[in-house]
């Protein structure tokens, strides 16, 4: 793969996440997985330029060192900007659907992704290490400067009762809209592939902090509902 193919809009360099401090003039040692990816998968070599971010220090240009094991950090290209303070609460779906949700939610700038255990969830284990890696890759590709935090799965009531902010519920076949959005801390709640159970829906209706929003008259797939719901929230007047 040529350098031309690796160029991205913005900094003009391919972005990579590193869990290490970034300062101009310093060195960053790459973990084995990233070193392998740079050298064996992307065919980069010593002297090639990339961009690095760590979710707090901003975006820096860097030059790859010997055997793609480290990089020499050069100049700061962009200061760090936090993503919008929105949490995605999503009924735990099957693995393939969760992969799409992770990528799409990352692209749309969510700060946290909270998998929720509900009655109609399809039984499936969540490998946090795997989903965190997917979120990192999505952040690199869309060129945001942080990575959403993936939280451990929790039950619906525990998630709702512990959240300190407004929750916008993508309710099936319910009307509703947003007149004024709380931008300080808010969440989008999307059900699992089986939808919300009658008991869950009845309980959610009784919660004062929950506002139902309509995503149309059709039943949407989980990943489609995530994109549509975040779109509604993003378009709501600030």
VENMO-V822427 format. One record per pair of residues at least 24 apart in sequence whose C-alpha atoms are under 7 Angstrom apart, sorted by the first residue. I is the first residue (numbers start at 1). J is the second residue. Records with the same first field share a line. If there is no record, write none. Layout:
I = J + J
This chain:
1 = 42 + 43
13 = 50 + 51
14 = 50 + 51
15 = 50 + 51 + 52 + 140 + 143
16 = 51 + 52 + 53 + 140
17 = 52 + 53 + 54 + 136 + 140
18 = 52 + 53 + 54
19 = 54
20 = 54
22 = 57
23 = 73
24 = 73 + 74 + 75 + 76
25 = 72 + 73 + 74
26 = 72 + 73
27 = 70 + 71 + 72 + 73
28 = 70 + 71 + 72
29 = 69 + 70 + 71
30 = 69 + 70
35 = 68 + 69
38 = 68
39 = 68
53 = 145
54 = 146
55 = 145 + 146 + 147
56 = 80
58 = 145
59 = 145
80 = 145
81 = 145
83 = 109 + 110 + 111
84 = 109 + 110 + 111
85 = 110 + 111 + 184 + 185 + 186
86 = 110 + 111 + 112 + 185 + 186 + 187
87 = 111 + 112 + 113 + 186 + 187 + 188
88 = 112 + 113 + 114 + 187 + 188 + 189
89 = 113 + 114 + 115 + 116 + 187 + 188 + 189 + 190
90 = 114 + 115 + 116 + 189 + 190 + 191 + 192
91 = 115 + 116 + 117 + 118 + 121 + 190 + 191 + 192
92 = 116 + 117 + 121 + 192
93 = 121 + 122 + 192 + 193
94 = 122 + 124
97 = 223
100 = 223
101 = 223
102 = 134 + 135
103 = 135 + 138
104 = 227
106 = 135 + 138 + 139 + 148
107 = 138 + 139 + 142
110 = 148
111 = 148 + 149
112 = 148 + 149 + 150
113 = 148 + 149 + 150 + 151
114 = 150 + 151 + 152 + 153
115 = 151 + 152 + 153 + 154
116 = 153 + 154 + 155 + 156
117 = 153 + 154 + 155 + 156
118 = 155 + 156
119 = 197
120 = 192 + 194 + 195 + 196 + 197
121 = 192 + 193 + 194
166 = 209 + 210
167 = 209 + 210 + 211
168 = 210 + 211 + 212 + 213
169 = 210 + 211 + 212 + 213
170 = 212 + 213 + 214 + 215 + 229
171 = 212 + 213 + 214
172 = 219
173 = 217
174 = 214
175 = 213 + 214
176 = 212 + 213 + 214
177 = 212 + 213 + 214
178 = 213
181 = 236 + 238
188 = 229
190 = 225 + 226
192 = 222
193 = 221 + 222
